Amino acid sequence: MSLDDHRFLKGFRSQIAGKNLLQDEDKKLKTTPGYDFFTGIVKDVISNPYEYLRQTFDNTEHSMKDVLSGKIKPEIIVGDTKKEVDISADIENSDLIETMPMNSIFSYIVDNNRSQDSGKYVVCYPFFPPHLSLPLKAGEYVWIIREKIGNLNYYYWLCRKVAPLQIDDLNFTNFERIPAVSNILTAKSNLSEREIDINGAYSLDEASTANYDTRIKGTAQNSSNLPVRLSTLLNQSFSNKKDFTGEPVPRLAKGSGDLLLQGSNNAGIHITTEKFGTGLNAAANTAFSLGTSENINAKPLSPAIDLFVGRKKKSISDIAFSGKFSFVDKSRTQTGKMNFVANSSLIQSNEFIENDKMANVRLSDESVFDHEINDNITDGVDVAARLYLSHNSSPDFTFGSSFDVLSGHTGECVVTYADINRVVGNESARIVSKKGESFIDLDPGGNAVIKSSKDNGQQFLSLGVNGITRLQAKSGGAIHFSVSNGNKAPEEPYVKYSVLKDIIESLQQQIKDIADYVSIAYPIVSGMIQTQIIAPALPGANAGNPDDINTIAQGTQDIYNIENLGLVIDSTIVTLQPNTTDSLISNLDSTKIFGE
């Protein structure tokens, strides 16, 4: 042990912890360390000592650091008088308050009624270094290791203790439910007594069956390992108020060869074999001579990593916004793949909806949890977000990406899945198909290119920051703009500018010629508009027989006004100037869009 060991940090009393344990001549320990296991109950979790210790204590002007370390003895009201109190006296190792690392805890020691007899708690360092920081909440039971060196005790918390199947919960595990659950599973009680037991199994207090009703009313004596009520501990916990989120979290059954890391709020990493595929990898079985043909779950050459948030999303979403729960009547229900229950506490603000781990007993159905704890083919997309890596998968089938003209593929894959999926590069981003020699490239300059370059295709869509957008097809190929159904080429092509230009010029010349003719005839015609003209008899009243050529030859005449004949002369046509339509051609060719 060296002098720069953490035990030699100076405390506020300017003493070096353990300084007398070394012999000056050889720097060897005088006392052999001893190690013991204890069970603790977490009073509070100090994830960030800087934040926690700079708080003011109980609405005073003093910091938590000064009060808990014993530097300051604040005055608090006891009865009708103010009294100076040494808060640090409740902490067995208060000299470690100022030096406790990240993710330390305050814990009561329950062995030999130690916590109830003394009411004291200890500062526990995390057993694992910051590379692995495990979740833990106030009120949960925890494994504690004590390192004893001479008269010095150092405590390290290892991990949360695992509770019975009907109690253990990823979100919050309440060991105080053990008596009630035990009675439910073993006692042959009548229905009313069984209902009391069930209530105890969903309590956030000390839920011993015999006096559960009076305990809920707040009159029973505390019978747990805690020196205070669990509901009170939860309500006073800094970490519980600051960052605990009570909610139903589905459990996940892993394979015997899997590694599973899970948080407390439905997020995890599952290192496993293919989760969503079916059948054997026959080729691999043959190659390795595994002889596992009778094992329908054998999946050689199929490692997989599943990083997920929000498993069983639909079931949880359905219950979250359903309005089905009442904390008054302690609702219990099943929605989709999960079971839910509203828990209870003497302090109502502690209550939340949790995973109902007693549903199999309540419903007399041992298969009720199958959909919760297992993932099958339908669960690939029943998730808030997922990053999935597999060596042997059918991702297009699992994640629904083989629709329309997209075919499904099987093999090695990486899939990102979410309602809102983003690929963000701080400088550039690129999606490449090496075999297909195609890509989407977003470069640091802001240019975007989609290109198919196989067989020197040079087919691309380029969006340039210089304002030029270019769509290019392979030489000898074609660019199709189509709104037709299916994957067909359009029935009608776009016209070529050079051909259209010749046609429009020809039409323009004809229009000019007509305009010239009308311009010449206009003075003559306009002078006749208000005069009567002599016309051959036309069919109508007083008219001769139009088929009788003799009648017309005899000069039978009627008087017509030109307006009555329905003749209209449009002055806008006859006033056209010969060179007016030249601008049609000059504006036809675009300076922005270029073709062949």
ZIQUIBEL-V189844 format. One record per pair of residues at least 4 apart in sequence whose C-alpha atoms are under 7 Angstrom apart, sorted by the first residue. I is the first residue (numbers start at 0). J is the second residue. D is the distance in Angstrom with one decimal. If there is no record, write none. Layout:
((I:J:D) (I:J:D))
This chain:
((0:4:6.7) (2:7:6.5) (3:7:6.4) (6:16:5.6) (6:17:6.6) (7:15:5.1) (7:16:5.1) (7:17:6.6) (7:18:6.9) (8:15:6.0) (8:16:6.6) (9:13:5.6) (9:14:5.4) (9:15:4.8) (9:16:6.7) (10:14:5.9) (10:15:6.8) (10:94:5.9) (20:28:5.8) (20:29:5.6) (20:30:6.9) (21:26:5.3) (21:27:5.6) (21:28:5.0) (21:29:6.0) (22:26:5.1) (22:27:5.8) (22:28:6.8) (22:29:6.7) (30:148:6.4) (30:149:5.8) (31:148:6.7) (32:146:6.6) (32:147:5.4) (32:148:4.6) (33:146:5.8) (33:147:4.9) (33:148:6.6) (34:144:6.8) (34:145:5.5) (34:146:4.8) (34:147:6.2) (35:144:5.6) (35:145:5.1) (35:146:6.8) (36:143:5.7) (36:144:4.7) (36:145:6.3) (37:108:6.9) (37:110:6.5) (37:142:6.1) (37:143:5.0) (37:144:6.2) (38:108:6.1) (38:109:5.9) (38:110:6.3) (38:140:6.9) (38:141:5.9) (38:142:5.1) (38:143:5.9) (39:106:5.7) (39:107:5.3) (39:108:4.5) (39:109:5.6) (39:140:5.6) (39:141:5.1) (39:142:6.3) (39:143:6.4) (40:106:5.4) (40:107:5.2) (40:108:6.7) (40:138:5.9) (40:139:5.7) (40:140:4.5) (40:141:6.0) (41:104:6.8) (41:105:6.1) (41:106:4.4) (41:107:6.5) (41:136:6.9) (41:137:4.8) (41:138:5.2) (41:139:5.6) (41:140:6.3) (41:141:6.9) (42:105:5.3) (42:106:5.1) (42:107:6.7) (42:137:5.3) (42:138:6.3) (42:232:6.7) (42:236:6.9) (43:104:5.7) (43:105:5.2) (43:137:5.0) (43:236:5.6) (43:237:6.7) (43:238:6.3) (44:102:6.7) (44:103:6.3) (44:104:4.5) (44:105:6.5) (44:136:6.5) (44:137:6.4) (44:238:5.7) (45:51:6.7) (45:101:6.9) (45:102:5.4) (45:103:5.2) (45:104:5.4) (46:101:5.3) (46:102:4.1) (46:103:6.4) (47:51:6.3) (47:101:5.5) (47:102:6.7) (48:52:5.7) (48:100:6.9) (48:101:6.2) (49:53:6.3) (50:54:6.9) (52:62:6.6) (52:63:4.8) (52:64:4.6) (53:62:5.4) (53:63:6.0) (53:64:6.5) (54:62:5.5) (54:63:5.5) (55:59:6.0) (55:60:6.1) (55:61:5.4) (55:62:4.3) (55:63:5.5) (56:61:5.9) (56:62:5.7) (56:63:5.1) (61:65:6.8) (61:66:6.9) (62:66:6.4) (63:67:5.9) (64:68:5.9) (64:97:6.7) (65:69:6.2) (65:70:5.0) (65:71:5.4) (66:70:6.1) (66:71:4.9) (66:72:6.2) (66:86:6.4) (66:87:6.8) (67:86:5.9) (67:87:4.7) (67:93:6.7) (67:96:6.9) (68:87:5.6) (68:93:5.3) (68:94:6.1) (68:96:5.7) (69:85:6.5) (69:86:6.9) (69:87:5.0) (72:83:5.9) (72:84:5.4) (72:85:5.0) (72:86:6.9) (73:83:5.5) (73:84:5.9) (74:81:5.8) (74:82:5.1) (74:83:4.2) (74:84:6.1) (75:81:5.3) (75:82:5.4) (75:83:6.4) (75:84:7.0) (76:80:5.5) (76:81:4.3) (76:82:6.1) (77:81:5.9) (77:82:6.3) (87:93:5.8) (89:118:7.0) (89:119:4.7) (89:120:6.4) (90:119:5.6) (90:120:5.2) (90:121:5.5) (91:119:6.5) (91:120:6.3) (91:121:5.4) (92:121:6.0) (92:122:6.4) (95:99:5.8) (95:122:7.0) (99:103:6.3) (99:124:6.5) (100:124:6.6) (102:125:6.3) (103:123:5.7) (103:124:4.7) (103:125:5.5) (104:122:6.0) (104:123:5.3) (104:124:6.8) (105:120:6.4) (105:121:5.6) (105:122:4.9) (105:123:6.2) (106:120:5.3) (106:121:5.4) (106:122:6.7) (107:114:5.4) (107:119:6.6) (107:120:4.4) (107:121:6.4) (108:113:5.9) (108:114:5.3) (108:120:6.8) (109:113:5.4) (109:114:5.2) (109:224:6.0) (112:116:5.9) (112:224:7.0) (113:117:6.0) (114:118:4.9) (114:119:6.0) (114:225:6.5) (114:226:6.2) (115:224:6.6) (115:225:6.1) (115:226:4.7) (118:226:5.7) (122:154:6.8) (123:154:4.7) (123:155:4.8) (123:156:5.8) (124:154:6.2) (124:155:4.6) (124:156:6.2) (125:155:5.3) (125:156:5.1) (125:157:6.6) (126:155:5.0) (126:156:5.4) (126:157:5.1) (127:131:6.1) (127:132:6.8) (133:158:7.0) (134:262:6.7) (134:263:6.9) (135:159:6.4) (137:233:6.3) (137:236:6.6) (137:239:6.5) (138:229:6.5) (138:232:6.9) (138:233:6.5) (139:159:6.9) (139:172:6.0) (139:173:6.2) (140:159:5.9) (140:160:5.5) (140:174:6.9) (141:156:6.8) (141:158:5.8) (141:159:4.3) (141:160:5.0) (142:156:5.9) (142:157:5.4) (142:158:5.7) (142:159:6.2) (142:160:6.0) (143:154:6.6) (143:155:5.6) (143:156:4.4) (143:157:5.8) (144:154:5.7) (144:155:5.1) (144:156:6.3) (145:152:6.5) (145:153:5.6) (145:154:4.5) (145:155:6.4) (146:152:5.8) (146:153:5.0) (146:154:6.3) (147:151:5.8) (147:152:4.7) (147:153:6.4) (148:152:6.5) (161:167:6.4) (162:166:5.9) (162:167:4.7) (162:174:6.6) (163:167:5.8) (165:356:5.1) (165:357:5.7) (166:172:6.3) (166:173:6.7) (166:356:6.6) (167:172:5.2) (168:172:5.0) (169:248:6.5) (169:263:5.1) (170:245:6.6) (170:246:6.9) (170:248:6.3) (170:263:4.6) (170:264:6.2) (173:203:6.8) (175:204:6.8) (175:205:5.1) (175:206:6.1) (175:223:6.8) (176:180:6.2) (176:199:6.3) (176:200:5.3) (176:202:6.9) (176:205:6.9) (176:206:5.5) (177:181:5.9) (178:182:6.2) (178:207:5.4) (178:208:6.7) (179:183:6.3) (179:196:5.1) (179:199:5.4) (179:200:5.6) (179:206:6.3) (179:207:5.7) (179:208:5.2) (180:184:6.3) (180:196:6.9) (180:200:5.6) (181:185:6.1) (182:186:5.1) (182:196:6.9) (183:193:6.5) (183:196:6.0) (188:192:5.8) (188:193:5.9) (189:193:6.1) (190:194:6.1) (191:195:6.5) (192:196:6.4) (193:197:6.2) (194:198:6.2) (195:199:6.3) (195:208:6.7) (196:200:6.3) (196:208:5.6) (197:201:6.7) (198:202:6.4) (199:206:4.8) (199:207:6.9) (199:208:6.4) (199:211:6.6) (201:342:4.9) (201:343:6.5) (202:206:6.2) (202:342:5.6) (202:343:4.8) (202:344:6.1) (203:229:7.0) (203:230:6.4) (203:342:6.9) (203:343:5.8) (203:344:5.0) (204:228:6.9) (204:229:5.3) (204:230:5.6) (204:344:6.0) (205:222:6.9) (205:223:5.9) (205:229:6.7) (206:211:5.8) (207:211:5.9) (210:214:5.9) (210:219:6.8) (211:215:6.1) (212:216:6.5) (213:217:6.3) (213:218:5.6) (213:219:5.6) (214:218:5.7) (214:219:4.7) (215:345:6.0) (221:228:6.6) (227:231:6.7) (227:232:6.7) (228:232:6.3) (229:233:6.2) (230:234:6.2) (230:344:6.2) (230:345:6.2) (230:346:6.1) (231:235:6.2) (232:236:6.1) (233:239:6.4) (234:349:6.8) (236:240:6.3) (237:241:6.0) (238:242:5.8) (238:243:6.7) (239:243:4.8) (245:351:5.7) (246:351:6.4) (246:352:5.6) (246:353:5.2) (247:352:6.2) (247:353:4.1) (247:354:4.4) (248:264:6.2) (248:265:5.4) (248:354:6.1) (249:265:6.9) (249:354:7.0) (249:371:5.9) (249:372:6.7) (250:371:6.5) (250:372:5.0) (251:372:4.2) (251:373:6.1) (252:372:5.3) (252:373:5.9) (253:257:6.0) (253:259:7.0) (257:270:5.6) (257:271:4.7) (258:269:6.1) (258:270:5.1) (258:271:6.7) (259:268:5.9) (259:269:4.6) (259:270:6.2) (260:267:5.5) (260:268:5.2) (260:269:6.4) (261:266:5.9) (261:267:4.2) (261:268:6.5) (262:266:5.5) (262:267:6.0) (265:308:5.8) (265:309:5.3) (265:310:6.5) (266:307:5.7) (266:308:4.3) (266:309:6.3) (267:306:5.9) (267:307:5.6) (267:308:6.6) (268:305:5.7) (268:306:4.5) (268:307:6.5) (269:304:5.7) (269:305:5.0) (269:306:6.4) (270:303:6.1) (270:304:4.5) (270:305:6.4) (271:302:6.0) (271:303:5.2) (271:304:6.0) (272:298:6.8) (272:301:5.3) (272:302:4.2) (272:303:4.7) (273:301:5.4) (273:302:6.0) (273:303:5.3) (273:389:6.2) (273:391:6.7) (273:392:6.6) (274:375:6.9) (275:375:5.7) (275:376:4.7) (275:379:6.8) (275:397:6.7) (276:392:5.7) (276:393:6.5) (279:295:7.0) (279:297:6.4) (279:298:5.9) (280:284:6.3) (280:298:6.2) (280:299:6.4) (281:285:6.2) (282:286:6.1) (283:287:6.0) (283:299:6.2) (283:300:6.8) (284:288:5.6) (284:289:5.4) (284:299:6.9) (291:297:6.7) (300:390:6.7) (301:389:6.6) (301:390:4.9) (301:391:4.9) (302:389:5.9) (302:390:5.6) (303:388:5.4) (303:389:4.2) (303:390:6.3) (304:387:5.9) (304:388:5.1) (304:389:6.5) (305:386:6.1) (305:387:4.8) (305:388:6.5) (306:385:5.7) (306:386:5.1) (306:387:6.3) (307:384:5.9) (307:385:4.4) (307:386:6.4) (308:382:6.7) (308:383:5.8) (308:384:5.5) (308:385:6.5) (309:382:5.2) (309:383:4.7) (309:384:6.8) (310:381:6.4) (310:382:4.6) (310:383:6.8) (311:315:6.5) (311:336:7.0) (311:381:5.4) (311:382:5.8) (312:316:6.0) (312:381:5.5) (312:382:4.9) (312:383:6.0) (313:317:6.0) (313:381:6.4) (314:318:6.5) (314:334:5.5) (314:335:5.0) (314:336:5.9) (314:337:6.2) (315:319:6.0) (316:320:6.4) (317:321:5.9) (317:334:7.0) (318:334:6.6) (324:330:5.3) (324:341:6.9) (325:329:5.9) (325:330:5.6) (326:330:6.7) (326:341:5.8) (329:341:5.2) (329:342:6.7) (330:340:5.9) (330:341:5.7) (331:339:5.7) (331:340:4.3) (331:341:6.6) (332:338:5.9) (332:339:5.5) (332:340:6.6) (333:337:5.8) (333:338:4.2) (333:339:6.1) (334:338:6.3) (336:370:5.1) (336:371:5.4) (337:371:5.5) (338:354:6.1) (338:355:5.2) (338:358:6.7) (339:352:6.7) (339:353:5.8) (339:354:4.9) (339:355:4.7) (340:352:5.6) (340:353:5.6) (340:354:6.4) (340:355:5.3) (341:351:6.0) (341:352:4.4) (341:353:6.3) (342:350:5.8) (342:351:6.1) (342:352:6.3) (342:353:6.9) (343:350:5.6) (344:349:6.3) (344:350:6.0) (357:361:6.1) (358:362:5.7) (359:363:5.3) (359:364:4.8) (359:365:5.1) (359:367:5.9) (360:364:6.9) (368:372:6.3) (369:373:6.1) (374:378:5.5) (376:397:6.3) (377:381:6.9) (379:397:6.0) (379:398:6.3) (380:398:6.0) (383:417:6.0) (384:416:5.5) (384:417:4.4) (385:415:5.8) (385:416:5.1) (385:417:6.6) (386:414:5.8) (386:415:4.6) (386:416:6.5) (387:413:5.7) (387:414:5.1) (387:415:6.5) (388:412:5.8) (388:413:4.5) (388:414:6.5) (389:411:5.7) (389:412:5.5) (389:413:6.7) (390:410:6.3) (390:411:4.3) (390:412:6.5) (391:409:6.9) (391:410:4.5) (391:411:5.2) (392:409:5.5) (392:410:5.2) (392:411:6.4) (392:412:6.9) (393:397:6.3) (393:408:6.1) (393:409:4.4) (393:410:6.5) (394:398:5.8) (394:409:6.9) (395:399:5.4) (395:400:4.5) (395:401:5.2) (395:407:5.1) (395:408:6.3) (396:400:6.7) (396:401:6.4) (396:407:6.5) (401:405:4.9) (401:406:5.1) (401:407:5.0) (416:420:6.7) (423:428:6.7) (424:428:5.0) (426:442:7.0) (426:443:4.9) (427:441:5.5) (427:442:4.7) (427:443:5.1) (428:440:6.2) (428:441:5.2) (428:442:6.7) (429:439:5.6) (429:440:4.6) (429:441:6.1) (430:438:5.5) (430:439:5.1) (430:440:6.6) (431:437:6.0) (431:438:4.3) (431:439:6.5) (432:436:5.6) (432:437:5.4) (432:438:6.1) (435:453:6.5) (436:451:6.3) (436:452:5.7) (436:453:5.2) (437:450:5.5) (437:451:4.3) (437:452:5.9) (438:449:5.9) (438:450:5.6) (438:451:6.8) (439:448:5.7) (439:449:4.5) (439:450:6.6) (440:447:5.8) (440:448:5.3) (440:449:6.6) (441:445:6.6) (441:446:5.9) (441:447:4.7) (441:448:6.7) (442:446:5.7) (442:447:6.7) (445:464:6.1) (446:462:5.9) (446:463:4.9) (446:464:5.7) (447:461:5.9) (447:462:5.1) (447:463:6.6) (448:459:6.8) (448:460:5.8) (448:461:4.5) (448:462:6.3) (449:459:5.4) (449:460:5.2) (449:461:6.5) (450:458:5.7) (450:459:4.1) (450:460:6.5) (451:456:6.2) (451:457:6.4) (451:458:5.3) (451:459:6.2) (452:456:4.5) (452:457:5.0) (452:458:6.4) (456:473:5.3) (457:473:5.9) (458:471:5.3) (458:472:4.7) (458:473:5.4) (459:470:5.9) (459:471:5.4) (459:472:6.9) (460:469:5.7) (460:470:4.6) (460:471:6.5) (461:468:5.6) (461:469:5.1) (461:470:6.5) (462:467:6.6) (462:468:4.7) (462:469:6.7) (463:467:5.4) (463:468:5.9) (472:476:6.0) (472:477:6.0) (472:478:6.0) (479:488:6.6) (479:489:6.7) (481:489:5.2) (483:489:6.3) (494:499:6.8) (495:499:6.2) (496:500:5.9) (497:501:6.6) (498:502:6.5) (499:503:6.1) (500:504:6.1) (501:505:6.3) (502:506:6.3) (503:507:5.9) (504:508:6.2) (505:509:6.4) (506:510:6.2) (507:511:6.2) (507:580:6.6) (508:512:6.2) (509:513:6.3) (510:514:6.1) (511:515:6.2) (511:577:5.9) (512:516:6.3) (513:517:6.2) (514:518:6.0) (514:572:6.5) (514:573:5.8) (514:575:6.1) (515:519:6.4) (516:520:6.3) (517:521:5.7) (517:573:5.4) (518:573:5.0) (518:574:6.6) (520:524:6.2) (521:525:5.8) (521:573:6.8) (522:526:6.2) (523:527:6.8) (524:528:6.7) (528:561:6.0) (531:558:6.7) (531:559:6.2) (531:560:5.3) (532:558:6.6) (532:559:6.2) (532:560:6.8) (533:556:6.9) (533:557:7.0) (533:558:5.9) (534:556:6.5) (534:557:6.6) (534:558:7.0) (535:551:6.4) (535:556:5.7) (536:542:5.7) (536:543:6.5) (536:551:6.7) (536:555:6.2) (536:556:5.3) (536:557:5.7) (537:542:6.0) (537:545:6.5) (538:542:5.6) (538:545:6.1) (543:550:6.5) (544:550:7.0) (547:551:6.9) (548:552:6.1) (549:553:6.0) (550:554:6.9) (550:555:6.3) (551:555:5.9) (559:563:6.6) (560:564:6.7) (561:566:6.3) (562:566:5.9) (569:573:6.8) (570:574:6.0) (571:575:6.7) (575:579:6.8) (581:585:6.8) (582:586:6.2) (583:587:6.3))
